[in-house]
């Protein structure tokens, strides 16, 4: 094995290794290892229960770190075992490359170059999937995966199915992953993005062998079903937890409030009454009982009414998850005045949820509309008063 000292030095300086997961790819495995070894000896091969000549092939290479086990567990499990070994050996980064010959070792320097500017990012080797020799199902699967990745993270990535990647090991070693097969490569990207790890990419070459000689362990029905189930779970988590969490984090930042205050509330070209009306309308729309359509309706109507859209949007988030039990409770209290003797006795407790609405829908609707009106007017008047007070103090400070 020969390799340019400059590349080996870069791998060592950055503490980067190459992980090659393999399962029954005896025809291509030796060539892949040989090509990678031309750039570095920091190689970990994970033998995922292969039943062919893989073990014999690996035994012929003397400078490999091999992780092996008898039962085939899936690519995701193999990658996870490779990450564990890499961390144990002191590596900070791992480049994963498939053993079927699809990827080219000549692209390894591209990852190293990108690592020079992106120290804590997952770097995806983005393939050109529009070439004639790329199978139609692979191109479709990539577009499908990239679409849902954008829904789940808001990040536009060109090739979320590429197995040619560079991973920062330290942040990933702290996570407990649940998937073991091909869907792991989706889970790791989404969860990394949720935790703030940057997802970026570099262009790489790709080779698909002719259909009659191509070896693929991807099972279209089973694996696509597993991926679809995972995406369904991730989308639910995104909209029920991640997006509300990110919004709540953004509004507690001083920078966010400072920008909102100076750029929107203190906008000299806009009358105070418009700002106060925007707060009132936002609060009203955040409480009014049109769950799932509150924000969309608020934005649409704020445009028609020529209100301050950013202020309306922020105010409409009064019904974020931590506030929902209080909103429901106060709605039932307000509704009891309309229901008279038919009102239910509704006490505040930790079991308050949206499901409780179904049991006494009429009282909730009456109460939530009343609460929306009262809270909106109160918030608007309070905003108007605060703006007047602030401007008086500012004027007095200028005169002094």
Beta strands, then each sheet from edge to edge (+ up, - down):
strand 1: 16-22
strand 2: 43-48
strand 3: 65-69
strand 4: 93-96
strand 5: 121-126
strand 6: 165-168
strand 7: 198-203
sheet 1: 3+ 2+ 1+ 4+ 6- 5+ 7+
end
